């Protein structure tokens, strides 16, 4: 007639930990990227930055209004 005695606080903690682990696993799948993907994205960002810097005009800074040198 008597069932197993369980501590409800401990059972609740076990249940909550399992739920958190399940959520974490879902997030790893949803948001996680592999090392190759992170490196590829970083390389693409560096390439875009270097292309932009390559188109920068040097020595032609006339100090226009957007540069703070114009008349107000």
C-alpha positions, 0 to 999 in steps of 0.5 A: 500500500505504501509507495516510494517516498520521494522528496518533492523539492528534489524531484522538481529540481530534476524535472527543471534541469531536464527541461533546461537541458532540452531547451539548451539542446534545441538552442544549440541546433537553432543558433549554433554554428560550426567552427568552419562557419564562424571562420568563413563568416569572419573571413568574408567580413575581413574581405569586405572590410579590405575591399571597402578600405581599398576604395577609400580616398586618401589625401582628398579630405576637404573637411566638408560639413560631414567632417566638421570642417565646413561652415555652420 
